[in-house]
Amino acid sequence: MVLKLPALEFTEALTDSPEFREKLRQHENELENTSNAIKTLIKKLNEVMVANKTLSKASRSVAETLKSFKFFVVGSKQTDEERDIESSLSYMGEVLHRIEEARDALNVSSETYLKKLDEFRKTTIGKAKNKKKEFDKTTQRYCAMVENNMKIPTKRSDLFQEADANLQMQTKKFREETLDYVFLLQQVQERKKFDFVETLLALMLNFLSFYHAGQEIYKEFDYFIRFLHHRVLKCRENFDCFQREGEDLKWKMLMRPEEHLLKNQEFDREGYLFLIERNKIIGTTAATKHYCQYRKDIGLLRLITFTQTSTKQLTPYDVFVRHCFVHPADEKLDKRFMFDLHVIEKGASSEKMLIFTFQAMNEEDFEGWVSITGGLIHVSKPELSSKPEMQNELDDSGIDFVKKCIQVIERRGLDEQGLYRV
């Protein structure tokens, strides 16, 4: 059975969606399991070196470990090199069993190769595990900065420029850290194909050099050694090309991230929004972070309660958008980049209209969401005086609202007594 991991794309790293975080966790778990498997393999090989009397038993244990070793490949298709490398581990275990049948005593000295194998686990995989800790801290700092930036009231306009500049700088740094981490995980997965297998192959050669009684078995294994060595060298050559191309692609994305954001074929727009919820009893508000996906042709809005630092299971919630309005000035809810969506829950009647108040992370994001959901953007600076003047004229939003009210009355009025009589 082929064990596969989903591919980690740089474009997904820029979007930083919940699906990307799930893929990231799968890669992290796989590296942890691989590290434990290698650690187990080293322990069993040490038993072979130390216990000469139990050498045969310990060597068979190593063979079983090789046959059950889980070698993951990235992507949906396997290359010839990956297929041969995957099958090679099981074959190595079978060869060990055959040799043990003809051997009474064997003294194996494989300390150098064991050190290289352990070095791969501690250095290559260990570097990725340490990077994960740094990345988790960076994610927490970034999310905290985004949330703090959303809380700046509009009356503190003196803080906008500095706060937005800091957020932009932190966003760039966060994306750089994300791409670095994804690239490191990709490198570790690629290096397993030659660093780990090549060291293991050298260790096998060292075993066979002491197997005088297993000379015939060694001759049979010789062709496999040369074939697998060719495959490993091919993987090493491919890695050099992969590393150069990856570096170039990573820097292109860092220079112009907006050109490489992942485009979802199902949805016209997606990203993070803060849903503002009010408690009318105690007069407080709370903002909940959601990953939102919008399909324009049918007005479907999918909300997923999620933050990058959370490990909770995703729970999608679908509604249909009917209208969008820029959120009016509100003394109790004095925040930037806010808009209201009039929505209907999936499966509910059209009369049960709900109003969701959202806050975007920046002005560009705000304008994008309002525009695609059919709203009109009118930029007006808030008055600084404590006594705002009365407005006697309707603006475009007000006129549009009155027109919609008249349309509703004309559509339903023939069934009612009153202004429009039957």
Contacts in CASP RR format, 6 or more apart in sequence:
PFRMAT RR
TARGET T0000
AUTHOR 0000-0000-0000
METHOD contacts of the structure
MODEL  1
MVLKLPALEFTEALTDSPEFREKLRQHENELENTSNAIKTLIKKLNEVMV
ANKTLSKASRSVAETLKSFKFFVVGSKQTDEERDIESSLSYMGEVLHRIE
EARDALNVSSETYLKKLDEFRKTTIGKAKNKKKEFDKTTQRYCAMVENNM
KIPTKRSDLFQEADANLQMQTKKFREETLDYVFLLQQVQERKKFDFVETL
LALMLNFLSFYHAGQEIYKEFDYFIRFLHHRVLKCRENFDCFQREGEDLK
WKMLMRPEEHLLKNQEFDREGYLFLIERNKIIGTTAATKHYCQYRKDIGL
LRLITFTQTSTKQLTPYDVFVRHCFVHPADEKLDKRFMFDLHVIEKGASS
EKMLIFTFQAMNEEDFEGWVSITGGLIHVSKPELSSKPEMQNELDDSGID
FVKKCIQVIERRGLDEQGLYRV
2 73 0 8 1.000
2 78 0 8 1.000
2 86 0 8 1.000
3 70 0 8 1.000
3 71 0 8 1.000
3 72 0 8 1.000
3 73 0 8 1.000
4 72 0 8 1.000
4 73 0 8 1.000
4 74 0 8 1.000
4 75 0 8 1.000
4 76 0 8 1.000
5 23 0 8 1.000
5 26 0 8 1.000
5 27 0 8 1.000
5 30 0 8 1.000
5 72 0 8 1.000
5 73 0 8 1.000
5 74 0 8 1.000
5 75 0 8 1.000
5 189 0 8 1.000
6 23 0 8 1.000
6 26 0 8 1.000
6 75 0 8 1.000
7 23 0 8 1.000
7 74 0 8 1.000
7 75 0 8 1.000
7 76 0 8 1.000
8 20 0 8 1.000
8 23 0 8 1.000
8 24 0 8 1.000
8 27 0 8 1.000
8 74 0 8 1.000
8 182 0 8 1.000
8 185 0 8 1.000
8 186 0 8 1.000
9 262 0 8 1.000
10 179 0 8 1.000
10 182 0 8 1.000
10 183 0 8 1.000
10 249 0 8 1.000
10 250 0 8 1.000
10 253 0 8 1.000
10 260 0 8 1.000
11 253 0 8 1.000
11 260 0 8 1.000
11 261 0 8 1.000
11 262 0 8 1.000
12 19 0 8 1.000
12 20 0 8 1.000
12 23 0 8 1.000
12 262 0 8 1.000
13 20 0 8 1.000
13 175 0 8 1.000
13 178 0 8 1.000
13 179 0 8 1.000
13 181 0 8 1.000
13 182 0 8 1.000
14 175 0 8 1.000
14 178 0 8 1.000
14 179 0 8 1.000
14 253 0 8 1.000
14 257 0 8 1.000
14 260 0 8 1.000
14 261 0 8 1.000
14 262 0 8 1.000
15 261 0 8 1.000
15 262 0 8 1.000
15 270 0 8 1.000
15 271 0 8 1.000
16 178 0 8 1.000
16 308 0 8 1.000
17 262 0 8 1.000
17 270 0 8 1.000
17 271 0 8 1.000
17 291 0 8 1.000
18 291 0 8 1.000
18 304 0 8 1.000
18 306 0 8 1.000
18 314 0 8 1.000
21 308 0 8 1.000
24 182 0 8 1.000
24 185 0 8 1.000
25 311 0 8 1.000
27 185 0 8 1.000
27 189 0 8 1.000
28 132 0 8 1.000
28 185 0 8 1.000
30 72 0 8 1.000
31 125 0 8 1.000
31 128 0 8 1.000
31 129 0 8 1.000
31 185 0 8 1.000
31 188 0 8 1.000
32 129 0 8 1.000
33 70 0 8 1.000
34 70 0 8 1.000
34 72 0 8 1.000
34 125 0 8 1.000
34 192 0 8 1.000
35 121 0 8 1.000
35 125 0 8 1.000
35 126 0 8 1.000
35 129 0 8 1.000
37 65 0 8 1.000
37 69 0 8 1.000
37 70 0 8 1.000
38 117 0 8 1.000
38 118 0 8 1.000
38 120 0 8 1.000
38 121 0 8 1.000
38 125 0 8 1.000
38 196 0 8 1.000
39 121 0 8 1.000
40 65 0 8 1.000
41 62 0 8 1.000
41 65 0 8 1.000
41 66 0 8 1.000
41 69 0 8 1.000
41 117 0 8 1.000
42 114 0 8 1.000
42 117 0 8 1.000
42 118 0 8 1.000
42 121 0 8 1.000
44 58 0 8 1.000
44 61 0 8 1.000
44 62 0 8 1.000
44 65 0 8 1.000
45 62 0 8 1.000
45 110 0 8 1.000
45 114 0 8 1.000
45 203 0 8 1.000
46 114 0 8 1.000
47 54 0 8 1.000
47 58 0 8 1.000
47 61 0 8 1.000
48 55 0 8 1.000
48 58 0 8 1.000
48 59 0 8 1.000
48 62 0 8 1.000
48 108 0 8 1.000
48 110 0 8 1.000
49 108 0 8 1.000
49 109 0 8 1.000
49 110 0 8 1.000
49 111 0 8 1.000
49 114 0 8 1.000
51 58 0 8 1.000
52 105 0 8 1.000
52 106 0 8 1.000
52 107 0 8 1.000
55 103 0 8 1.000
55 105 0 8 1.000
55 106 0 8 1.000
55 107 0 8 1.000
55 108 0 8 1.000
56 100 0 8 1.000
56 103 0 8 1.000
56 106 0 8 1.000
59 96 0 8 1.000
59 99 0 8 1.000
59 100 0 8 1.000
59 106 0 8 1.000
59 207 0 8 1.000
60 96 0 8 1.000
60 97 0 8 1.000
60 100 0 8 1.000
62 93 0 8 1.000
62 96 0 8 1.000
63 92 0 8 1.000
63 93 0 8 1.000
63 94 0 8 1.000
63 95 0 8 1.000
63 96 0 8 1.000
63 97 0 8 1.000
63 100 0 8 1.000
64 93 0 8 1.000
66 89 0 8 1.000
66 90 0 8 1.000
66 92 0 8 1.000
66 93 0 8 1.000
66 96 0 8 1.000
67 89 0 8 1.000
67 90 0 8 1.000
67 93 0 8 1.000
67 94 0 8 1.000
69 89 0 8 1.000
71 85 0 8 1.000
71 86 0 8 1.000
71 89 0 8 1.000
71 192 0 8 1.000
72 189 0 8 1.000
73 82 0 8 1.000
73 86 0 8 1.000
73 189 0 8 1.000
74 186 0 8 1.000
74 189 0 8 1.000
78 86 0 8 1.000
80 231 0 8 1.000
81 193 0 8 1.000
81 231 0 8 1.000
81 232 0 8 1.000
81 234 0 8 1.000
81 235 0 8 1.000
81 238 0 8 1.000
82 193 0 8 1.000
84 227 0 8 1.000
84 228 0 8 1.000
84 231 0 8 1.000
85 193 0 8 1.000
85 197 0 8 1.000
85 228 0 8 1.000
85 231 0 8 1.000
85 232 0 8 1.000
85 235 0 8 1.000
88 197 0 8 1.000
88 224 0 8 1.000
88 228 0 8 1.000
88 231 0 8 1.000
89 197 0 8 1.000
89 200 0 8 1.000
91 224 0 8 1.000
92 200 0 8 1.000
92 204 0 8 1.000
95 204 0 8 1.000
95 217 0 8 1.000
95 221 0 8 1.000
96 207 0 8 1.000
98 217 0 8 1.000
99 207 0 8 1.000
99 208 0 8 1.000
99 211 0 8 1.000
99 214 0 8 1.000
99 217 0 8 1.000
102 211 0 8 1.000
102 213 0 8 1.000
102 214 0 8 1.000
102 217 0 8 1.000
103 211 0 8 1.000
103 213 0 8 1.000
103 214 0 8 1.000
104 213 0 8 1.000
106 210 0 8 1.000
106 211 0 8 1.000
107 210 0 8 1.000
108 206 0 8 1.000
108 207 0 8 1.000
108 210 0 8 1.000
109 206 0 8 1.000
110 203 0 8 1.000
110 206 0 8 1.000
110 207 0 8 1.000
113 199 0 8 1.000
113 202 0 8 1.000
113 203 0 8 1.000
113 206 0 8 1.000
114 203 0 8 1.000
116 199 0 8 1.000
116 202 0 8 1.000
117 196 0 8 1.000
117 199 0 8 1.000
117 200 0 8 1.000
117 203 0 8 1.000
120 191 0 8 1.000
120 195 0 8 1.000
120 196 0 8 1.000
120 199 0 8 1.000
124 188 0 8 1.000
124 191 0 8 1.000
124 195 0 8 1.000
125 188 0 8 1.000
127 184 0 8 1.000
127 188 0 8 1.000
128 184 0 8 1.000
128 185 0 8 1.000
128 188 0 8 1.000
131 180 0 8 1.000
131 181 0 8 1.000
131 184 0 8 1.000
132 181 0 8 1.000
134 177 0 8 1.000
135 177 0 8 1.000
135 178 0 8 1.000
135 181 0 8 1.000
136 309 0 8 1.000
138 173 0 8 1.000
138 174 0 8 1.000
138 177 0 8 1.000
139 174 0 8 1.000
139 308 0 8 1.000
139 309 0 8 1.000
140 309 0 8 1.000
141 170 0 8 1.000
142 170 0 8 1.000
142 171 0 8 1.000
142 173 0 8 1.000
142 174 0 8 1.000
142 308 0 8 1.000
143 307 0 8 1.000
143 308 0 8 1.000
143 309 0 8 1.000
145 166 0 8 1.000
145 167 0 8 1.000
145 170 0 8 1.000
146 167 0 8 1.000
146 361 0 8 1.000
147 274 0 8 1.000
147 287 0 8 1.000
147 289 0 8 1.000
149 163 0 8 1.000
149 164 0 8 1.000
149 166 0 8 1.000
149 167 0 8 1.000
149 361 0 8 1.000
150 274 0 8 1.000
150 287 0 8 1.000
150 335 0 8 1.000
150 336 0 8 1.000
150 337 0 8 1.000
150 359 0 8 1.000
150 361 0 8 1.000
151 335 0 8 1.000
152 159 0 8 1.000
152 160 0 8 1.000
152 163 0 8 1.000
152 335 0 8 1.000
152 336 0 8 1.000
153 334 0 8 1.000
153 335 0 8 1.000
154 334 0 8 1.000
154 335 0 8 1.000
154 336 0 8 1.000
154 382 0 8 1.000
155 334 0 8 1.000
155 382 0 8 1.000
155 384 0 8 1.000
160 336 0 8 1.000
164 362 0 8 1.000
167 361 0 8 1.000
167 362 0 8 1.000
172 254 0 8 1.000
175 253 0 8 1.000
175 254 0 8 1.000
175 257 0 8 1.000
176 254 0 8 1.000
179 250 0 8 1.000
179 253 0 8 1.000
179 254 0 8 1.000
180 250 0 8 1.000
183 246 0 8 1.000
183 250 0 8 1.000
186 242 0 8 1.000
187 243 0 8 1.000
190 235 0 8 1.000
190 238 0 8 1.000
190 239 0 8 1.000
190 242 0 8 1.000
191 239 0 8 1.000
193 232 0 8 1.000
193 235 0 8 1.000
193 239 0 8 1.000
194 232 0 8 1.000
194 233 0 8 1.000
194 235 0 8 1.000
194 236 0 8 1.000
194 239 0 8 1.000
197 228 0 8 1.000
197 232 0 8 1.000
198 229 0 8 1.000
198 232 0 8 1.000
198 236 0 8 1.000
201 225 0 8 1.000
201 228 0 8 1.000
201 229 0 8 1.000
201 232 0 8 1.000
204 221 0 8 1.000
204 225 0 8 1.000
205 225 0 8 1.000
208 214 0 8 1.000
208 217 0 8 1.000
208 218 0 8 1.000
208 221 0 8 1.000
211 217 0 8 1.000
211 218 0 8 1.000
252 260 0 8 1.000
253 260 0 8 1.000
264 270 0 8 1.000
264 293 0 8 1.000
266 293 0 8 1.000
266 295 0 8 1.000
267 293 0 8 1.000
267 294 0 8 1.000
267 295 0 8 1.000
267 302 0 8 1.000
268 294 0 8 1.000
268 295 0 8 1.000
268 296 0 8 1.000
268 297 0 8 1.000
268 372 0 8 1.000
269 293 0 8 1.000
269 294 0 8 1.000
269 296 0 8 1.000
269 368 0 8 1.000
269 369 0 8 1.000
269 372 0 8 1.000
270 291 0 8 1.000
270 292 0 8 1.000
270 293 0 8 1.000
270 294 0 8 1.000
271 291 0 8 1.000
271 292 0 8 1.000
271 293 0 8 1.000
271 365 0 8 1.000
272 289 0 8 1.000
272 290 0 8 1.000
272 291 0 8 1.000
272 292 0 8 1.000
272 361 0 8 1.000
273 289 0 8 1.000
273 290 0 8 1.000
273 292 0 8 1.000
273 358 0 8 1.000
273 359 0 8 1.000
273 360 0 8 1.000
273 361 0 8 1.000
273 369 0 8 1.000
274 287 0 8 1.000
274 288 0 8 1.000
274 289 0 8 1.000
274 290 0 8 1.000
274 358 0 8 1.000
274 359 0 8 1.000
274 360 0 8 1.000
274 361 0 8 1.000
275 287 0 8 1.000
275 288 0 8 1.000
275 289 0 8 1.000
275 290 0 8 1.000
275 303 0 8 1.000
275 356 0 8 1.000
275 357 0 8 1.000
275 358 0 8 1.000
276 285 0 8 1.000
276 286 0 8 1.000
276 287 0 8 1.000
276 333 0 8 1.000
276 335 0 8 1.000
276 338 0 8 1.000
276 357 0 8 1.000
276 358 0 8 1.000
276 359 0 8 1.000
277 285 0 8 1.000
277 286 0 8 1.000
277 287 0 8 1.000
277 288 0 8 1.000
278 284 0 8 1.000
278 285 0 8 1.000
278 333 0 8 1.000
279 285 0 8 1.000
279 286 0 8 1.000
283 332 0 8 1.000
285 332 0 8 1.000
285 333 0 8 1.000
287 359 0 8 1.000
288 305 0 8 1.000
289 305 0 8 1.000
289 306 0 8 1.000
289 307 0 8 1.000
290 303 0 8 1.000
290 304 0 8 1.000
290 305 0 8 1.000
290 306 0 8 1.000
291 303 0 8 1.000
291 304 0 8 1.000
291 306 0 8 1.000
292 301 0 8 1.000
292 302 0 8 1.000
292 303 0 8 1.000
292 304 0 8 1.000
292 358 0 8 1.000
292 369 0 8 1.000
293 301 0 8 1.000
293 302 0 8 1.000
293 304 0 8 1.000
294 300 0 8 1.000
294 301 0 8 1.000
294 302 0 8 1.000
294 321 0 8 1.000
294 369 0 8 1.000
294 372 0 8 1.000
294 373 0 8 1.000
295 301 0 8 1.000
295 302 0 8 1.000
296 372 0 8 1.000
298 320 0 8 1.000
299 320 0 8 1.000
299 321 0 8 1.000
299 373 0 8 1.000
300 318 0 8 1.000
300 319 0 8 1.000
300 320 0 8 1.000
300 321 0 8 1.000
301 318 0 8 1.000
301 319 0 8 1.000
301 320 0 8 1.000
301 321 0 8 1.000
301 341 0 8 1.000
301 343 0 8 1.000
301 373 0 8 1.000
302 316 0 8 1.000
302 317 0 8 1.000
302 318 0 8 1.000
303 316 0 8 1.000
303 317 0 8 1.000
303 318 0 8 1.000
303 319 0 8 1.000
304 314 0 8 1.000
304 315 0 8 1.000
304 316 0 8 1.000
304 317 0 8 1.000
305 312 0 8 1.000
305 315 0 8 1.000
305 317 0 8 1.000
306 312 0 8 1.000
306 314 0 8 1.000
318 346 0 8 1.000
319 343 0 8 1.000
319 344 0 8 1.000
319 345 0 8 1.000
319 346 0 8 1.000
319 354 0 8 1.000
319 356 0 8 1.000
320 343 0 8 1.000
320 344 0 8 1.000
320 346 0 8 1.000
321 341 0 8 1.000
321 342 0 8 1.000
321 343 0 8 1.000
321 373 0 8 1.000
322 342 0 8 1.000
322 343 0 8 1.000
322 344 0 8 1.000
322 353 0 8 1.000
323 341 0 8 1.000
323 342 0 8 1.000
323 374 0 8 1.000
323 375 0 8 1.000
323 404 0 8 1.000
324 339 0 8 1.000
324 340 0 8 1.000
324 341 0 8 1.000
324 342 0 8 1.000
324 370 0 8 1.000
324 373 0 8 1.000
324 374 0 8 1.000
324 375 0 8 1.000
325 339 0 8 1.000
325 340 0 8 1.000
325 342 0 8 1.000
325 375 0 8 1.000
325 397 0 8 1.000
325 401 0 8 1.000
326 338 0 8 1.000
326 339 0 8 1.000
326 340 0 8 1.000
326 370 0 8 1.000
326 375 0 8 1.000
326 376 0 8 1.000
326 377 0 8 1.000
326 378 0 8 1.000
326 397 0 8 1.000
327 333 0 8 1.000
327 338 0 8 1.000
327 339 0 8 1.000
327 340 0 8 1.000
327 357 0 8 1.000
329 382 0 8 1.000
333 357 0 8 1.000
335 359 0 8 1.000
336 359 0 8 1.000
336 363 0 8 1.000
336 366 0 8 1.000
337 359 0 8 1.000
337 360 0 8 1.000
337 361 0 8 1.000
337 362 0 8 1.000
337 363 0 8 1.000
337 365 0 8 1.000
337 366 0 8 1.000
338 357 0 8 1.000
338 358 0 8 1.000
338 359 0 8 1.000
338 360 0 8 1.000
338 366 0 8 1.000
339 357 0 8 1.000
339 358 0 8 1.000
339 360 0 8 1.000
339 366 0 8 1.000
339 369 0 8 1.000
339 370 0 8 1.000
339 373 0 8 1.000
339 375 0 8 1.000
340 355 0 8 1.000
340 356 0 8 1.000
340 357 0 8 1.000
340 358 0 8 1.000
341 355 0 8 1.000
341 356 0 8 1.000
341 358 0 8 1.000
341 373 0 8 1.000
342 353 0 8 1.000
342 354 0 8 1.000
342 355 0 8 1.000
343 353 0 8 1.000
343 354 0 8 1.000
343 355 0 8 1.000
343 356 0 8 1.000
344 350 0 8 1.000
344 352 0 8 1.000
344 353 0 8 1.000
344 354 0 8 1.000
345 352 0 8 1.000
345 354 0 8 1.000
358 369 0 8 1.000
360 366 0 8 1.000
360 369 0 8 1.000
367 377 0 8 1.000
370 376 0 8 1.000
370 377 0 8 1.000
371 377 0 8 1.000
376 396 0 8 1.000
376 397 0 8 1.000
376 400 0 8 1.000
378 395 0 8 1.000
378 396 0 8 1.000
378 397 0 8 1.000
383 389 0 8 1.000
394 402 0 8 1.000
409 419 0 8 1.000
409 420 0 8 1.000
410 420 0 8 1.000
413 419 0 8 1.000
413 420 0 8 1.000
414 420 0 8 1.000
414 422 0 8 1.000
415 422 0 8 1.000
416 422 0 8 1.000
END
